[in-house]
Amino acid sequence: MPRLPRLAGVTAVTLALGLLATAPAVGGEPSVSAPRVIAHFDFAKGQTPENIALEPDGSADLTFAFARKVANVTRRGDTRIVATLPAVANPGTPILGAAVVTGIARADDGTLYVNYATGTRRTGIWRLARHGGAPRQIAELPADGFPNGLALDERRGVLYAADSVLGTVWRVSLKDGTRTAWATGTALDPGTGPDASGFGVNGLRFHHGDVWVSNSDAGTVLRIPVREDGSAGPLRTRATGLTGIDDFGFVERHRDTVLAALFGSSEVVRIAPDGRRSVVLTADDGLSNPTAVAVRGRSAYVTSASYLDQDDPNLLLARVHQRDRD
C-alpha cells in the first residue's frame, strides 16, 4: 500500500476550488441539528471513509478507501471490518496511483456491492455476500477509469457506477456483469482548467426511479431520467455553484431535497428542489473533508475522509427534522 502522506499532493488542487457562496435557507425545508461524531478512525492506517450504505438496524457500512476495506459502524460507534479487497501489485489508478475502494450499495437481502479502482483488470464492481466469504469481482470496468459513486436498481437488476475520469455512468447487469456506457456527455466530464481536480461525475444515487449524479469539477447536481426501456434520458441540471461537491443523499420526507458533502470547504449543504442552498453542517460540527451523506428517517450520516486535513477521519450522525414541524 502506498504511503498515505502522498494524498496531500494528490488532492491539494481541491483547496484551490474555494468556498461555496450559499443562499438563504428555504422556508419549509428540513433542518439539521444535534450533530455528533460517533466514530473516529485512523488516517495512518488508511481508514479514510469514502462512501456509505445504511443497514436496517441503523448501522452504517463504510468503504475505507486506502485501506481497501469495508467496515460496519454501529450508532454507538462500534466498528468491525466486514471485508478486505485483494491487494494489487503495481496499481496504476488514474490520479491517485493507488488501489482504492470507493462507492458502496446495499441490496435488500444484505448483499453489498463496492467499486474498486486499481488501474488493472481488477477495476470494477465487487460483491460481498451477506454471509461472509471472500469478495468476488462481478464486473470489470475500464482500467484507465475511476469508478466512484455506485447505486443499485433492484427492480431492473442493474447497478449504476459513476466513472470520474472517463465522464461516464456505467450500467452493469447483476445477471452476467455486462457493462454499458449508459450516460456520457460534457456535463459528466472532469474539468480541463488549471484548477481542475480531474474528477468529473462523482456521487451517484438512484432516487425515485431516476439516476442523480454530482460533478465535482463542475460543481453541479444532475438528474438523469431512466426511460421505460432502461435507456438514459436527457441530463437535467438541478443545482450549480457547488464547489468541491462529492457524494450526497436525499431527505426522505422531501422528494428532491438533497444534503451534499462539500469536500474542500468541509461543509454539508442543503439543496432545495429549486436549486437554492444553505450550509447546515461545518468543520465546527466535526466535518473534515466530508465525502458522502446518507439519510434515513430523521438521521443523517456523514463520512469525513480527512484527505486534506489528515487529522480526523470520522463518521458523524445528525438529526434531520421538518422546520417548524418536529
WOURRA-V697017 format. One record per residue. SS is DSSP state (H for helix, E for strand, L for the rest). Layout:
ss
SS
SS
This chain:
ss
L
L
L
L
L
H
H
H
H
H
H
H
H
H
H
H
H
L
L
L
L
L
L
L
L
L
L
L
L
E
E
E
E
E
E
E
E
E
E
E
L
L
H
H
H
L
L
L
E
E
E
E
E
E
L
L
L
L
L
E
E
E
E
E
L
L
L
L
E
E
E
E
E
L
L
L
L
L
E
E
E
E
E
E
L
L
L
L
L
L
L
L
L
L
L
L
L
L
L
E
E
E
E
E
E
E
L
L
L
L
L
E
E
E
E
E
E
L
L
L
L
L
L
E
E
E
E
E
L
L
L
L
L
L
L
E
E
E
E
E
L
L
L
L
L
L
E
E
E
E
E
E
E
L
L
L
L
E
E
E
E
E
E
L
L
L
L
E
E
E
E
E
E
L
L
L
L
L
E
E
E
E
E
E
L
H
H
H
L
L
L
L
L
L
L
L
L
L
L
L
E
E
E
E
E
E
E
L
L
E
E
E
E
E
E
L
L
L
L
E
E
E
E
E
E
E
L
L
L
L
L
E
E
E
E
E
E
E
E
L
L
L
L
L
E
E
E
E
E
E
L
L
L
L
L
L
L
E
E
E
E
E
L
L
L
L
E
E
E
E
E
L
L
L
L
L
E
E
E
E
E
L
H
H
H
L
L
L
L
E
E
E
E
E
E
E
L
L
E
E
E
E
E
E
L
L
L
L
L
L
L
L
L
E
E
E
E
E
E
E
E
E
L
L
L
L
